[in-house]
Amino acid sequence: MKILLLCAFAGLMPLAATATEAPTLSPLARWQADAAVVLDAREVDLADFQWLARAVIVFADTSADPRFQQQMALLAERPGELVQRDVVVIVDTDPAARSQPRQKLRPRGFMLALVAKDGTVSLRKPFPWDVRELSRAIDKMPLRQQEIRDRREQQ
């Protein structure tokens, strides 16, 4: 079943990279409308998400990279946990495009990066991580801990 899901998701990735839902909507507006959307790094400026979202950026030299496919499958398994933590997922599989996130983070081959809401790079990994591991890393961040405390006080 996982292989089928992985193949289906990998087949859709080229479509996600070329599709434009609405040319007038910015990546930020698309994320605000659907927090589970996967954005293409070529159209993203990380500064637009500062103080609004944490960015999980998945870099690879090609969408056929098995680590990239595995990472995307892991992220697709638990999108709700990412949405709950204000995470925007950004992918970059075209080194030639020289996207703003690629220029800032300068990955070599596959890399997973977690950028905090304040714009600092909190995590870089050369191998796939599942959502549970990402969630733990996010939950240790001071701003996330404050969000959790604030949410408890409101209840």
Order of alpha helices (4+ residues) and beta strands (2+ residues): alpha-alpha-beta-beta-alpha-alpha-beta-alpha-beta-beta-alpha-alpha
